[in-house]
Amino acid sequence: MLSFDTNKTFQENYKFLIGSILPRPIAVVSTINEDGSNNVAPFSFFTAVSAKPMIVAFSPMIKSSTGEMKDTPRNIFREKEFVISFVTEDIIAKINSCSQELPYGADEFIHSGLTPIDSEIVKAKRVKESPIHFECIYRDHISYGDQPGCGQIITGEVVKVHINEELYDQGRVSTDAFKPVGRGAGNDWILCDNRVELDRLMAAQIQK
C-alpha cells in the first residue's frame, strides 16, 4: 500500500478526494443573483446532516481560476435561501453545462436549456426537469480559508420538499423510479442502476 502526506498542492489533494469518495450525490443549487437573475450550479460535495430539523449541507470551494468566492455562496449569504434540485440520467448533459464558469449574472437556466419554475416559499427557482426539489433557508457556514482550493460548508434547513408522484411510494422515494446519478473522478458520471438490498441486523441477531 502506498502512503502520501497531504502537504501537496490543492489539485493533488483534490484528485485523492474525488477519486476516493464516490459515487458522490449531486446538489443542483439555484440562487438569485444580485440583479434578480437566476444562478444554477451543481455541487458534488453534498450530504444530509439532520432529519429534524431537516438540514442538508454542500461544500463549494474557492475558484481555482481567480481565487474568488463562487457565485452560489455569494448569493446565499446575501439572500439567505436557495433550492436544491436532484439529477437523473436524462438531464446529465444540461446539468453538466451549468458547471461552466460564466460571468456573474449570466442565467444558467438559459445557458443550459433547463426550465425554471417558481418555488412556494423561497424566491430561488426550481429545476422543472428534476423530479425532487428541496427549498432551503440558509442556516450557517464554516469556512476553511480564502485561497484557491479552500472549501466551506454551507448548511440549509429544508422548508419544503417537492417530489414527482411517480417517485413517491408510501412515504418513501422509490430508487428504481428515481434513477439517481452520482459524480466520479474527472469527467465521470455514475449511473446508480445496480444495487444490493440487505436487511439491517439488530443487536439481538448479531449476538446469536
mmCIF file of the C-alpha atoms, coordinates in Angstrom:
data_MODEL
# 
_entry.id   MODEL 
# 
loop_
_atom_site.group_PDB 
_atom_site.id 
_atom_site.type_symbol 
_atom_site.label_atom_id 
_atom_site.label_alt_id 
_atom_site.label_comp_id 
_atom_site.label_asym_id 
_atom_site.label_entity_id 
_atom_site.label_seq_id 
_atom_site.pdbx_PDB_ins_code 
_atom_site.Cartn_x 
_atom_site.Cartn_y 
_atom_site.Cartn_z 
_atom_site.occupancy 
_atom_site.B_iso_or_equiv 
_atom_site.pdbx_formal_charge 
_atom_site.auth_seq_id 
_atom_site.auth_comp_id 
_atom_site.auth_asym_id 
_atom_site.auth_atom_id 
_atom_site.pdbx_PDB_model_num 
ATOM 1   C CA . MET A 1 1   ? 0.000   0.000   0.000   1.00 0.00 ? 1   MET A CA 1 
ATOM 2   C CA . LEU A 1 2   ? 1.268   3.481   -0.896  1.00 0.00 ? 2   LEU A CA 1 
ATOM 3   C CA . SER A 1 3   ? 1.187   6.330   1.640   1.00 0.00 ? 3   SER A CA 1 
ATOM 4   C CA . PHE A 1 4   ? 1.079   10.070  0.946   1.00 0.00 ? 4   PHE A CA 1 
ATOM 5   C CA . ASP A 1 5   ? 1.343   13.231  3.007   1.00 0.00 ? 5   ASP A CA 1 
ATOM 6   C CA . THR A 1 6   ? -1.321  15.864  2.353   1.00 0.00 ? 6   THR A CA 1 
ATOM 7   C CA . ASN A 1 7   ? 1.066   18.831  2.256   1.00 0.00 ? 7   ASN A CA 1 
ATOM 8   C CA . LYS A 1 8   ? 0.687   18.825  -1.517  1.00 0.00 ? 8   LYS A CA 1 
ATOM 9   C CA . THR A 1 9   ? -0.970  21.231  -3.929  1.00 0.00 ? 9   THR A CA 1 
ATOM 10  C CA . PHE A 1 10  ? -4.735  21.502  -3.653  1.00 0.00 ? 10  PHE A CA 1 
ATOM 11  C CA . GLN A 1 11  ? -5.013  19.933  -7.121  1.00 0.00 ? 11  GLN A CA 1 
ATOM 12  C CA . GLU A 1 12  ? -3.208  16.779  -5.941  1.00 0.00 ? 12  GLU A CA 1 
ATOM 13  C CA . ASN A 1 13  ? -5.313  16.518  -2.771  1.00 0.00 ? 13  ASN A CA 1 
ATOM 14  C CA . TYR A 1 14  ? -8.474  17.160  -4.779  1.00 0.00 ? 14  TYR A CA 1 
ATOM 15  C CA . LYS A 1 15  ? -7.728  14.179  -7.023  1.00 0.00 ? 15  LYS A CA 1 
ATOM 16  C CA . PHE A 1 16  ? -7.475  11.923  -3.959  1.00 0.00 ? 16  PHE A CA 1 
ATOM 17  C CA . LEU A 1 17  ? -10.831 13.213  -2.692  1.00 0.00 ? 17  LEU A CA 1 
ATOM 18  C CA . ILE A 1 18  ? -12.832 12.871  -5.898  1.00 0.00 ? 18  ILE A CA 1 
ATOM 19  C CA . GLY A 1 19  ? -11.235 9.539   -6.790  1.00 0.00 ? 19  GLY A CA 1 
ATOM 20  C CA . SER A 1 20  ? -11.960 8.004   -3.387  1.00 0.00 ? 20  SER A CA 1 
ATOM 21  C CA . ILE A 1 21  ? -15.297 9.454   -2.288  1.00 0.00 ? 21  ILE A CA 1 
ATOM 22  C CA . LEU A 1 22  ? -17.722 8.139   -4.887  1.00 0.00 ? 22  LEU A CA 1 
ATOM 23  C CA . PRO A 1 23  ? -20.265 7.993   -6.210  1.00 0.00 ? 23  PRO A CA 1 
ATOM 24  C CA . ARG A 1 24  ? -20.971 11.476  -4.864  1.00 0.00 ? 24  ARG A CA 1 
ATOM 25  C CA . PRO A 1 25  ? -24.565 12.752  -4.804  1.00 0.00 ? 25  PRO A CA 1 
ATOM 26  C CA . ILE A 1 26  ? -25.123 15.984  -6.698  1.00 0.00 ? 26  ILE A CA 1 
ATOM 27  C CA . ALA A 1 27  ? -26.883 19.075  -5.405  1.00 0.00 ? 27  ALA A CA 1 
ATOM 28  C CA . VAL A 1 28  ? -28.026 21.352  -8.217  1.00 0.00 ? 28  VAL A CA 1 
ATOM 29  C CA . VAL A 1 29  ? -28.204 24.622  -6.289  1.00 0.00 ? 29  VAL A CA 1 
ATOM 30  C CA . SER A 1 30  ? -30.246 27.512  -7.640  1.00 0.00 ? 30  SER A CA 1 
ATOM 31  C CA . THR A 1 31  ? -29.989 31.014  -6.197  1.00 0.00 ? 31  THR A CA 1 
ATOM 32  C CA . ILE A 1 32  ? -30.862 34.594  -7.082  1.00 0.00 ? 32  ILE A CA 1 
ATOM 33  C CA . ASN A 1 33  ? -28.157 36.914  -8.415  1.00 0.00 ? 33  ASN A CA 1 
ATOM 34  C CA . GLU A 1 34  ? -27.869 40.480  -7.158  1.00 0.00 ? 34  GLU A CA 1 
ATOM 35  C CA . ASP A 1 35  ? -29.660 41.815  -10.252 1.00 0.00 ? 35  ASP A CA 1 
ATOM 36  C CA . GLY A 1 36  ? -32.543 39.347  -9.799  1.00 0.00 ? 36  GLY A CA 1 
ATOM 37  C CA . SER A 1 37  ? -31.428 36.889  -12.481 1.00 0.00 ? 37  SER A CA 1 
ATOM 38  C CA . ASN A 1 38  ? -31.073 33.161  -11.828 1.00 0.00 ? 38  ASN A CA 1 
ATOM 39  C CA . ASN A 1 39  ? -27.961 31.190  -10.958 1.00 0.00 ? 39  ASN A CA 1 
ATOM 40  C CA . VAL A 1 40  ? -27.739 27.385  -11.167 1.00 0.00 ? 40  VAL A CA 1 
ATOM 41  C CA . ALA A 1 41  ? -24.686 25.263  -10.338 1.00 0.00 ? 41  ALA A CA 1 
ATOM 42  C CA . PRO A 1 42  ? -24.041 21.581  -9.473  1.00 0.00 ? 42  PRO A CA 1 
ATOM 43  C CA . PHE A 1 43  ? -22.033 20.584  -6.390  1.00 0.00 ? 43  PHE A CA 1 
ATOM 44  C CA . SER A 1 44  ? -20.966 17.016  -5.625  1.00 0.00 ? 44  SER A CA 1 
ATOM 45  C CA . PHE A 1 45  ? -19.635 17.671  -2.124  1.00 0.00 ? 45  PHE A CA 1 
ATOM 46  C CA . PHE A 1 46  ? -23.179 17.291  -0.744  1.00 0.00 ? 46  PHE A CA 1 
ATOM 47  C CA . THR A 1 47  ? -24.877 15.367  2.056   1.00 0.00 ? 47  THR A CA 1 
ATOM 48  C CA . ALA A 1 48  ? -27.692 15.161  4.616   1.00 0.00 ? 48  ALA A CA 1 
ATOM 49  C CA . VAL A 1 49  ? -26.973 16.441  8.131   1.00 0.00 ? 49  VAL A CA 1 
ATOM 50  C CA . SER A 1 50  ? -30.156 16.196  10.212  1.00 0.00 ? 50  SER A CA 1 
ATOM 51  C CA . ALA A 1 51  ? -33.698 14.846  9.857   1.00 0.00 ? 51  ALA A CA 1 
ATOM 52  C CA . LYS A 1 52  ? -35.454 17.007  12.477  1.00 0.00 ? 52  LYS A CA 1 
ATOM 53  C CA . PRO A 1 53  ? -34.854 19.806  11.708  1.00 0.00 ? 53  PRO A CA 1 
ATOM 54  C CA . MET A 1 54  ? -34.257 18.705  8.120   1.00 0.00 ? 54  MET A CA 1 
ATOM 55  C CA . ILE A 1 55  ? -30.755 20.013  7.337   1.00 0.00 ? 55  ILE A CA 1 
ATOM 56  C CA . VAL A 1 56  ? -28.574 19.477  4.267   1.00 0.00 ? 56  VAL A CA 1 
ATOM 57  C CA . ALA A 1 57  ? -25.050 20.679  3.524   1.00 0.00 ? 57  ALA A CA 1 
ATOM 58  C CA . PHE A 1 58  ? -22.883 21.245  0.492   1.00 0.00 ? 58  PHE A CA 1 
ATOM 59  C CA . SER A 1 59  ? -19.310 22.473  0.120   1.00 0.00 ? 59  SER A CA 1 
ATOM 60  C CA . PRO A 1 60  ? -18.346 24.983  -2.575  1.00 0.00 ? 60  PRO A CA 1 
ATOM 61  C CA . MET A 1 61  ? -14.643 25.716  -2.936  1.00 0.00 ? 61  MET A CA 1 
ATOM 62  C CA . ILE A 1 62  ? -12.884 28.966  -3.761  1.00 0.00 ? 62  ILE A CA 1 
ATOM 63  C CA . LYS A 1 63  ? -12.495 29.347  -7.544  1.00 0.00 ? 63  LYS A CA 1 
ATOM 64  C CA . SER A 1 64  ? -9.160  27.900  -8.622  1.00 0.00 ? 64  SER A CA 1 
ATOM 65  C CA . SER A 1 65  ? -9.040  30.224  -11.647 1.00 0.00 ? 65  SER A CA 1 
ATOM 66  C CA . THR A 1 66  ? -9.474  33.546  -9.821  1.00 0.00 ? 66  THR A CA 1 
ATOM 67  C CA . GLY A 1 67  ? -9.222  32.892  -6.081  1.00 0.00 ? 67  GLY A CA 1 
ATOM 68  C CA . GLU A 1 68  ? -12.691 34.383  -5.652  1.00 0.00 ? 68  GLU A CA 1 
ATOM 69  C CA . MET A 1 69  ? -15.785 33.057  -3.907  1.00 0.00 ? 69  MET A CA 1 
ATOM 70  C CA . LYS A 1 70  ? -18.162 31.229  -6.235  1.00 0.00 ? 70  LYS A CA 1 
ATOM 71  C CA . ASP A 1 71  ? -21.429 32.880  -7.251  1.00 0.00 ? 71  ASP A CA 1 
ATOM 72  C CA . THR A 1 72  ? -23.604 30.385  -5.361  1.00 0.00 ? 72  THR A CA 1 
ATOM 73  C CA . PRO A 1 73  ? -22.313 31.084  -1.819  1.00 0.00 ? 73  PRO A CA 1 
ATOM 74  C CA . ARG A 1 74  ? -22.130 34.784  -2.636  1.00 0.00 ? 74  ARG A CA 1 
ATOM 75  C CA . ASN A 1 75  ? -25.850 34.736  -3.437  1.00 0.00 ? 75  ASN A CA 1 
ATOM 76  C CA . ILE A 1 76  ? -26.773 32.543  -0.466  1.00 0.00 ? 76  ILE A CA 1 
ATOM 77  C CA . PHE A 1 77  ? -25.010 34.771  2.052   1.00 0.00 ? 77  PHE A CA 1 
ATOM 78  C CA . ARG A 1 78  ? -26.934 37.769  0.679   1.00 0.00 ? 78  ARG A CA 1 
ATOM 79  C CA . GLU A 1 79  ? -30.397 36.234  0.089   1.00 0.00 ? 79  GLU A CA 1 
ATOM 80  C CA . LYS A 1 80  ? -30.314 33.627  2.917   1.00 0.00 ? 80  LYS A CA 1 
ATOM 81  C CA . GLU A 1 81  ? -32.044 30.990  0.782   1.00 0.00 ? 81  GLU A CA 1 
ATOM 82  C CA . PHE A 1 82  ? -31.557 28.501  -2.050  1.00 0.00 ? 82  PHE A CA 1 
ATOM 83  C CA . VAL A 1 83  ? -33.106 25.490  -3.789  1.00 0.00 ? 83  VAL A CA 1 
ATOM 84  C CA . ILE A 1 84  ? -31.541 22.069  -4.304  1.00 0.00 ? 84  ILE A CA 1 
ATOM 85  C CA . SER A 1 85  ? -32.729 20.037  -7.292  1.00 0.00 ? 85  SER A CA 1 
ATOM 86  C CA . PHE A 1 86  ? -31.619 16.463  -7.939  1.00 0.00 ? 86  PHE A CA 1 
ATOM 87  C CA . VAL A 1 87  ? -30.074 14.861  -11.023 1.00 0.00 ? 87  VAL A CA 1 
ATOM 88  C CA . THR A 1 88  ? -31.400 11.982  -13.130 1.00 0.00 ? 88  THR A CA 1 
ATOM 89  C CA . GLU A 1 89  ? -29.942 10.236  -16.163 1.00 0.00 ? 89  GLU A CA 1 
ATOM 90  C CA . ASP A 1 90  ? -31.930 12.200  -18.731 1.00 0.00 ? 90  ASP A CA 1 
ATOM 91  C CA . ILE A 1 91  ? -30.669 15.648  -17.677 1.00 0.00 ? 91  ILE A CA 1 
ATOM 92  C CA . ILE A 1 92  ? -26.957 14.922  -17.151 1.00 0.00 ? 92  ILE A CA 1 
ATOM 93  C CA . ALA A 1 93  ? -25.816 16.947  -20.171 1.00 0.00 ? 93  ALA A CA 1 
ATOM 94  C CA . LYS A 1 94  ? -27.837 20.010  -19.181 1.00 0.00 ? 94  LYS A CA 1 
ATOM 95  C CA . ILE A 1 95  ? -26.645 19.850  -15.582 1.00 0.00 ? 95  ILE A CA 1 
ATOM 96  C CA . ASN A 1 96  ? -23.060 19.467  -16.771 1.00 0.00 ? 96  ASN A CA 1 
ATOM 97  C CA . SER A 1 97  ? -23.364 22.666  -18.823 1.00 0.00 ? 97  SER A CA 1 
ATOM 98  C CA . CYS A 1 98  ? -24.303 24.528  -15.616 1.00 0.00 ? 98  CYS A CA 1 
ATOM 99  C CA . SER A 1 99  ? -20.827 23.818  -14.245 1.00 0.00 ? 99  SER A CA 1 
ATOM 100 C CA . GLN A 1 100 ? -19.179 26.102  -16.801 1.00 0.00 ? 100 GLN A CA 1 
ATOM 101 C CA . GLU A 1 101 ? -17.688 29.256  -15.307 1.00 0.00 ? 101 GLU A CA 1 
ATOM 102 C CA . LEU A 1 102 ? -19.853 32.068  -16.688 1.00 0.00 ? 102 LEU A CA 1 
ATOM 103 C CA . PRO A 1 103 ? -19.746 35.796  -15.856 1.00 0.00 ? 103 PRO A CA 1 
ATOM 104 C CA . TYR A 1 104 ? -21.647 36.767  -12.724 1.00 0.00 ? 104 TYR A CA 1 
ATOM 105 C CA . GLY A 1 105 ? -25.263 37.498  -13.623 1.00 0.00 ? 105 GLY A CA 1 
ATOM 106 C CA . ALA A 1 106 ? -25.396 35.013  -16.506 1.00 0.00 ? 106 ALA A CA 1 
ATOM 107 C CA . ASP A 1 107 ? -28.530 32.857  -16.257 1.00 0.00 ? 107 ASP A CA 1 
ATOM 108 C CA . GLU A 1 108 ? -27.596 29.158  -16.297 1.00 0.00 ? 108 GLU A CA 1 
ATOM 109 C CA . PHE A 1 109 ? -31.220 28.205  -16.916 1.00 0.00 ? 109 PHE A CA 1 
ATOM 110 C CA . ILE A 1 110 ? -30.970 29.933  -20.292 1.00 0.00 ? 110 ILE A CA 1 
ATOM 111 C CA . HIS A 1 111 ? -27.434 28.666  -20.949 1.00 0.00 ? 111 HIS A CA 1 
ATOM 112 C CA . SER A 1 112 ? -28.292 25.021  -20.188 1.00 0.00 ? 112 SER A CA 1 
ATOM 113 C CA . GLY A 1 113 ? -31.825 24.816  -21.552 1.00 0.00 ? 113 GLY A CA 1 
ATOM 114 C CA . LEU A 1 114 ? -33.237 23.880  -18.147 1.00 0.00 ? 114 LEU A CA 1 
ATOM 115 C CA . THR A 1 115 ? -36.644 25.267  -17.192 1.00 0.00 ? 115 THR A CA 1 
ATOM 116 C CA . PRO A 1 116 ? -37.120 27.477  -14.096 1.00 0.00 ? 116 PRO A CA 1 
ATOM 117 C CA . ILE A 1 117 ? -40.317 27.135  -12.083 1.00 0.00 ? 117 ILE A CA 1 
ATOM 118 C CA . ASP A 1 118 ? -41.441 29.106  -9.037  1.00 0.00 ? 118 ASP A CA 1 
ATOM 119 C CA . SER A 1 119 ? -40.872 27.831  -5.528  1.00 0.00 ? 119 SER A CA 1 
ATOM 120 C CA . GLU A 1 120 ? -43.555 28.087  -2.844  1.00 0.00 ? 120 GLU A CA 1 
ATOM 121 C CA . ILE A 1 121 ? -41.531 29.651  -0.023  1.00 0.00 ? 121 ILE A CA 1 
ATOM 122 C CA . VAL A 1 122 ? -38.188 30.939  -1.323  1.00 0.00 ? 122 VAL A CA 1 
ATOM 123 C CA . LYS A 1 123 ? -37.506 33.225  -4.287  1.00 0.00 ? 123 LYS A CA 1 
ATOM 124 C CA . ALA A 1 124 ? -34.942 30.945  -5.931  1.00 0.00 ? 124 ALA A CA 1 
ATOM 125 C CA . LYS A 1 125 ? -36.314 28.872  -8.809  1.00 0.00 ? 125 LYS A CA 1 
ATOM 126 C CA . ARG A 1 126 ? -36.643 25.104  -9.014  1.00 0.00 ? 126 ARG A CA 1 
ATOM 127 C CA . VAL A 1 127 ? -35.456 23.000  -11.969 1.00 0.00 ? 127 VAL A CA 1 
ATOM 128 C CA . LYS A 1 128 ? -38.584 21.684  -13.681 1.00 0.00 ? 128 LYS A CA 1 
ATOM 129 C CA . GLU A 1 129 ? -36.781 18.723  -15.261 1.00 0.00 ? 129 GLU A CA 1 
ATOM 130 C CA . SER A 1 130 ? -35.650 17.452  -11.845 1.00 0.00 ? 130 SER A CA 1 
ATOM 131 C CA . PRO A 1 131 ? -38.020 15.058  -10.002 1.00 0.00 ? 131 PRO A CA 1 
ATOM 132 C CA . ILE A 1 132 ? -37.095 16.221  -6.482  1.00 0.00 ? 132 ILE A CA 1 
ATOM 133 C CA . HIS A 1 133 ? -36.644 19.744  -5.108  1.00 0.00 ? 133 HIS A CA 1 
ATOM 134 C CA . PHE A 1 134 ? -35.681 20.994  -1.646  1.00 0.00 ? 134 PHE A CA 1 
ATOM 135 C CA . GLU A 1 135 ? -36.497 24.612  -0.809  1.00 0.00 ? 135 GLU A CA 1 
ATOM 136 C CA . CYS A 1 136 ? -33.906 25.707  1.760   1.00 0.00 ? 136 CYS A CA 1 
ATOM 137 C CA . ILE A 1 137 ? -33.307 28.538  4.200   1.00 0.00 ? 137 ILE A CA 1 
ATOM 138 C CA . TYR A 1 138 ? -29.644 29.287  4.928   1.00 0.00 ? 138 TYR A CA 1 
ATOM 139 C CA . ARG A 1 139 ? -28.593 28.215  8.436   1.00 0.00 ? 139 ARG A CA 1 
ATOM 140 C CA . ASP A 1 140 ? -24.835 28.674  8.809   1.00 0.00 ? 140 ASP A CA 1 
ATOM 141 C CA . HIS A 1 141 ? -21.447 28.008  7.285   1.00 0.00 ? 141 HIS A CA 1 
ATOM 142 C CA . ILE A 1 142 ? -17.858 27.173  8.164   1.00 0.00 ? 142 ILE A CA 1 
ATOM 143 C CA . SER A 1 143 ? -15.001 28.486  6.012   1.00 0.00 ? 143 SER A CA 1 
ATOM 144 C CA . TYR A 1 144 ? -11.635 26.750  5.786   1.00 0.00 ? 144 TYR A CA 1 
ATOM 145 C CA . GLY A 1 145 ? -9.693  29.563  4.129   1.00 0.00 ? 145 GLY A CA 1 
ATOM 146 C CA . ASP A 1 146 ? -9.793  32.044  1.262   1.00 0.00 ? 146 ASP A CA 1 
ATOM 147 C CA . GLN A 1 147 ? -7.209  30.594  -1.118  1.00 0.00 ? 147 GLN A CA 1 
ATOM 148 C CA . PRO A 1 148 ? -7.866  28.517  -4.270  1.00 0.00 ? 148 PRO A CA 1 
ATOM 149 C CA . GLY A 1 149 ? -8.883  25.003  -3.257  1.00 0.00 ? 149 GLY A CA 1 
ATOM 150 C CA . CYS A 1 150 ? -10.129 26.039  0.188   1.00 0.00 ? 150 CYS A CA 1 
ATOM 151 C CA . GLY A 1 151 ? -13.660 24.913  0.911   1.00 0.00 ? 151 GLY A CA 1 
ATOM 152 C CA . GLN A 1 152 ? -16.560 25.865  3.103   1.00 0.00 ? 152 GLN A CA 1 
ATOM 153 C CA . ILE A 1 153 ? -19.578 24.010  4.436   1.00 0.00 ? 153 ILE A CA 1 
ATOM 154 C CA . ILE A 1 154 ? -22.940 25.681  3.872   1.00 0.00 ? 154 ILE A CA 1 
ATOM 155 C CA . THR A 1 155 ? -25.976 24.264  5.645   1.00 0.00 ? 155 THR A CA 1 
ATOM 156 C CA . GLY A 1 156 ? -29.614 24.932  4.899   1.00 0.00 ? 156 GLY A CA 1 
ATOM 157 C CA . GLU A 1 157 ? -32.877 23.937  6.514   1.00 0.00 ? 157 GLU A CA 1 
ATOM 158 C CA . VAL A 1 158 ? -35.257 22.257  4.091   1.00 0.00 ? 158 VAL A CA 1 
ATOM 159 C CA . VAL A 1 159 ? -38.606 24.023  4.494   1.00 0.00 ? 159 VAL A CA 1 
ATOM 160 C CA . LYS A 1 160 ? -40.452 22.427  1.563   1.00 0.00 ? 160 LYS A CA 1 
ATOM 161 C CA . VAL A 1 161 ? -39.974 19.177  -0.370  1.00 0.00 ? 161 VAL A CA 1 
ATOM 162 C CA . HIS A 1 162 ? -41.380 18.591  -3.869  1.00 0.00 ? 162 HIS A CA 1 
ATOM 163 C CA . ILE A 1 163 ? -41.405 15.051  -5.341  1.00 0.00 ? 163 ILE A CA 1 
ATOM 164 C CA . ASN A 1 164 ? -42.874 13.818  -8.617  1.00 0.00 ? 164 ASN A CA 1 
ATOM 165 C CA . GLU A 1 165 ? -45.796 11.482  -7.951  1.00 0.00 ? 165 GLU A CA 1 
ATOM 166 C CA . GLU A 1 166 ? -44.242 8.507   -9.750  1.00 0.00 ? 166 GLU A CA 1 
ATOM 167 C CA . LEU A 1 167 ? -41.287 8.584   -7.317  1.00 0.00 ? 167 LEU A CA 1 
ATOM 168 C CA . TYR A 1 168 ? -43.379 8.731   -4.148  1.00 0.00 ? 168 TYR A CA 1 
ATOM 169 C CA . ASP A 1 169 ? -44.193 5.333   -2.613  1.00 0.00 ? 169 ASP A CA 1 
ATOM 170 C CA . GLN A 1 170 ? -45.934 5.309   0.777   1.00 0.00 ? 170 GLN A CA 1 
ATOM 171 C CA . GLY A 1 171 ? -43.720 7.919   2.408   1.00 0.00 ? 171 GLY A CA 1 
ATOM 172 C CA . ARG A 1 172 ? -40.531 6.854   0.634   1.00 0.00 ? 172 ARG A CA 1 
ATOM 173 C CA . VAL A 1 173 ? -38.688 7.790   -2.542  1.00 0.00 ? 173 VAL A CA 1 
ATOM 174 C CA . SER A 1 174 ? -38.522 4.877   -4.995  1.00 0.00 ? 174 SER A CA 1 
ATOM 175 C CA . THR A 1 175 ? -34.905 4.404   -6.067  1.00 0.00 ? 175 THR A CA 1 
ATOM 176 C CA . ASP A 1 176 ? -35.982 2.438   -9.140  1.00 0.00 ? 176 ASP A CA 1 
ATOM 177 C CA . ALA A 1 177 ? -38.217 5.273   -10.322 1.00 0.00 ? 177 ALA A CA 1 
ATOM 178 C CA . PHE A 1 178 ? -35.734 7.982   -9.325  1.00 0.00 ? 178 PHE A CA 1 
ATOM 179 C CA . LYS A 1 179 ? -32.680 6.637   -11.227 1.00 0.00 ? 179 LYS A CA 1 
ATOM 180 C CA . PRO A 1 180 ? -30.228 8.966   -9.443  1.00 0.00 ? 180 PRO A CA 1 
ATOM 181 C CA . VAL A 1 181 ? -26.850 9.942   -10.845 1.00 0.00 ? 181 VAL A CA 1 
ATOM 182 C CA . GLY A 1 182 ? -23.586 10.486  -8.965  1.00 0.00 ? 182 GLY A CA 1 
ATOM 183 C CA . ARG A 1 183 ? -20.261 12.071  -9.798  1.00 0.00 ? 183 ARG A CA 1 
ATOM 184 C CA . GLY A 1 184 ? -16.996 10.242  -10.103 1.00 0.00 ? 184 GLY A CA 1 
ATOM 185 C CA . ALA A 1 185 ? -13.458 11.458  -10.725 1.00 0.00 ? 185 ALA A CA 1 
ATOM 186 C CA . GLY A 1 186 ? -12.550 13.663  -13.677 1.00 0.00 ? 186 GLY A CA 1 
ATOM 187 C CA . ASN A 1 187 ? -15.318 13.683  -16.264 1.00 0.00 ? 187 ASN A CA 1 
ATOM 188 C CA . ASP A 1 188 ? -17.036 10.568  -14.877 1.00 0.00 ? 188 ASP A CA 1 
ATOM 189 C CA . TRP A 1 189 ? -20.724 10.454  -14.007 1.00 0.00 ? 189 TRP A CA 1 
ATOM 190 C CA . ILE A 1 190 ? -22.024 7.310   -12.319 1.00 0.00 ? 190 ILE A CA 1 
ATOM 191 C CA . LEU A 1 191 ? -25.419 5.776   -13.042 1.00 0.00 ? 191 LEU A CA 1 
ATOM 192 C CA . CYS A 1 192 ? -26.841 4.161   -9.912  1.00 0.00 ? 192 CYS A CA 1 
ATOM 193 C CA . ASP A 1 193 ? -28.762 1.398   -11.678 1.00 0.00 ? 193 ASP A CA 1 
ATOM 194 C CA . ASN A 1 194 ? -27.295 -1.562  -9.762  1.00 0.00 ? 194 ASN A CA 1 
ATOM 195 C CA . ARG A 1 195 ? -27.829 -2.083  -6.044  1.00 0.00 ? 195 ARG A CA 1 
ATOM 196 C CA . VAL A 1 196 ? -27.770 -4.801  -3.391  1.00 0.00 ? 196 VAL A CA 1 
ATOM 197 C CA . GLU A 1 197 ? -30.525 -4.984  -0.782  1.00 0.00 ? 197 GLU A CA 1 
ATOM 198 C CA . LEU A 1 198 ? -29.601 -6.341  2.670   1.00 0.00 ? 198 LEU A CA 1 
ATOM 199 C CA . ASP A 1 199 ? -31.667 -6.414  5.841   1.00 0.00 ? 199 ASP A CA 1 
ATOM 200 C CA . ARG A 1 200 ? -30.186 -4.347  8.646   1.00 0.00 ? 200 ARG A CA 1 
ATOM 201 C CA . LEU A 1 201 ? -29.196 -6.655  11.524  1.00 0.00 ? 201 LEU A CA 1 
ATOM 202 C CA . MET A 1 202 ? -30.438 -5.827  15.006  1.00 0.00 ? 202 MET A CA 1 
ATOM 203 C CA . ALA A 1 203 ? -28.258 -6.301  18.111  1.00 0.00 ? 203 ALA A CA 1 
ATOM 204 C CA . ALA A 1 204 ? -30.117 -9.472  19.145  1.00 0.00 ? 204 ALA A CA 1 
ATOM 205 C CA . GLN A 1 205 ? -29.454 -11.060 15.748  1.00 0.00 ? 205 GLN A CA 1 
ATOM 206 C CA . ILE A 1 206 ? -25.746 -10.195 15.857  1.00 0.00 ? 206 ILE A CA 1 
ATOM 207 C CA . GLN A 1 207 ? -25.337 -11.768 19.324  1.00 0.00 ? 207 GLN A CA 1 
ATOM 208 C CA . LYS A 1 208 ? -26.697 -15.069 18.026  1.00 0.00 ? 208 LYS A CA 1 
# 
